[in-house]
Amino acid sequence: MKQITLLTVLFMLLTSFQSGNADQPSLYHTKWVLNSIHDRNVTEYIYTRAFLQFDDDTKRVSGNGSCNSFGGTMDVSEEAIQFGNLFSTKMYCADVQDIETLFLKQLGKVNRYEIKGTNLKLFKDDTLLLSFKMG
């Protein structure tokens, strides 16, 4: 009986030290809501509807820049990511147009990503360009 109790306690201890990534969201099939844009050492916090989503089956990215829908191709390998053939609809929305234009410009520069907790960060090498939160 002592052996069963000891084995049970040992099993519980070993399984409690598993990697903390179990609760971390996937890059794919998660709605990532734009939180901030980083440009020229200036951070602009965003309070719009801008978001993006990644589809691993079709290797595509899609989303909304706050006014216009956009999409494109993506190439993901470990922490490297690049977007190609980005396109968007062409409505003009005065309230958010500058943010949307900068968002899509920064998206085109991205070559690396990190997910920490419920946050996604997109980089150009070591320079942070865009920050998202799970939406």
C-alpha positions, 0 to 999 in steps of 0.5 A, a space after each residue: 500500500 505504501 508503494 502505491 501511495 508513493 508512486 501516486 505522489 511521485 506521479 503527481 509531482 512529475 506531471 505538475 512540472 510539465 512545460 508551461 506552454 499547455 495554456 499558451 494559444 496556438 498561432 493558428 486558428 486564434 484571433 489576434 487583436 492588434 494592441 500596439 504598433 511600434 514605429 521609429 521608437 514610438 509605440 502607438 496603442 491601438 483601440 480599433 477593430 484591427 486583428 489577424 488570423 492564421 490558417 495553417 491548412 491554407 498557409 494564409 493570413 487574413 484579418 481586418 485593419 479596422 476599416 478594410 479586410 486584408 489577406 495574403 500568403 504566409 510562410 512559417 518555420 519555427 519562429 520565422 514568419 513572412 507574409 506575401 501577396 498582401 492585399 486589402 479592400 480599398 475603402 477610406 475610413 478617415 478615423 482609422 486610415 493612418 493606423 490601418 496604413 501603418 499596420 499593413 506597412 509593418 506587417 509587410 516587414 515582419 520576419 519573426 514572431 513570438 508568443 508569450 502567454 496570450 500575446 503575439 509579437 511580430 518582429 523585423 529581426 530584433 525590432 518589435 513592430 506589432 503587438 497583439 493580444 488573444 481576442 
